[in-house]
């Protein structure tokens, strides 16, 4: 019995690198998009604010599955735009989706900083860029850390959807194993769950560390 479970786990591990690689790149992309969109929402440029608000609401207001299919099937056909392999489609869809959600974390964290500090920075004749880089962002980052940790776990779980566009991730191999061994299907899906949890453990630990850092920042 135990040997059979090990064999299933070994088989599923073939998709681990696909899951991890998509998670790492999509997470980095979503963090970048979060800061770009979050800061753009605070811009004095009305056109930039409006465009960013449109992006955020579109990706927050529609399903990630729909976005994944839209980028994979619709964009190449309707706009003749080649996004590359289905791996890149998965990264772009997940990155844009979670980047939209996380941009609100960036925006709200910046707005939560005491306005008196901005006024003091203006009195010191700091430019808008200098105020943001030297005074506001270092404090806001502490507030963002716990939410970024939570969203990192969400991004990892979101990678399971890429199997729907043919990417051979952990869930993809779980489906293949289940279709070949119907009686062991429940065991295969249980092992899929175990593998995702194992990969998520470092993220859970980092999320808790982020919460401690944030609490210290508030206490100080």
Order of alpha helices (4+ residues) and beta strands (2+ residues): alpha-alpha-alpha-alpha-alpha-alpha-alpha-alpha-alpha-alpha
